[in-house]
Amino acid sequence: MDGVFGGRRMVSGDAIPPSPAARSRRVGGIRMAKKAKKGGRDSVVVTSKVKGFVRACKMICAGDLAAAVDGKVREMLKAAAGRAQANKRSTVRPQDL
């Protein structure tokens, strides 16, 4: 069972090469994490923690609340980074919030 794979000639006894899908999930022999499905943007808040906090207040959490909280936190952090930069600092401090 001779054949060619990836420019390399295979002969009987060679191991079967991994499928292209299997190769794409591995980088340098290390399995990589799957990418986010929605929007592709990483969240800066933990959805389960937001929901837990709301539930602890004896309230019900809307499905899109975590995304809204994430947006507000991003706005706050961006403004804080701008303030730190205006003060000629590269460190964002609590007082920048």
N, C-alpha and C positions, 0 to 999 in steps of 0.2 A: 504494500500500500504506500507507494511513493507519491509525493505531492509537493506543492510549493505553498508556503505560508509566510506572508510578510517579507518576501524577498529571500527567504531562507529555505533551502530545499530540505524537506522532511523525508526521512527514510523509515522503514519499518523499525519499530522498537522505540522511536522517539516518543516522548510524552505528548499528549494532546495539549495544544496551547490553550490558554484560557480564552473565553469568548470576549469579544470587544466590550460587552457590557460589564463583565467581571474586571477587565483591565481598567475601565474608566472609574470604577469605584475605589481603586487602589492607587496610591501614589508612593513610590519607593517602598512597596511592600507593607505600607501602613493603610489600614482601612480609614477612609475619610468620612466625616459626618455628612448626612444628607442635607441638602439645601432646603431652606424654608419654601413652602409651597405658595403661600399668599404674598403677593406684592414683592417678595424677595428682600424686604427690609427687616433687619433684626430689631427686636424690641429692646428698649432699655429698661422696661419694667417686667416683672414676673406676673403673668396673668393669674396664676393660681393664688398668689399672695394678694393681689388686688381683690379677687373674688372672696378670699378668706376674710379680708378686712371688712368688706361690705357685709358679709354674712354675720360677722361678729357684732356689727351694729344692728343686727336683726332686720336687715333690708335684703331685697332681691337685686341681683346684679344683672344689668342688661348685657346682651351679647357683645356689643361694641364699646362697652365702657373701658376695657383695658386699652383699646386702640386710642381712645380719646385721652386717657391718662398718659399714655405714651407720648402723644402729640404735645400735651401741656408740659411734660417733663423735658422734652426736647427743646421747646421754646425757652424754658427757664434756663437750661444748661447753655444754650446758645447765647442768651443775654448775659449770663454770668461769665462766659468765656470772653465776650466782647468787653465787659467791664474790666476784667483782669488785664486784657490786652491794652485797654486805654490807660491803665495804671502801670503800664510797662512791666507786667509780670507774666510769666509763662505758667504760673500755678493758679488754678481756680480755687478760691477759698470759700468757706461758708458765707462770709459776709458779702460775697459777690452775688449771692442769691437774693 
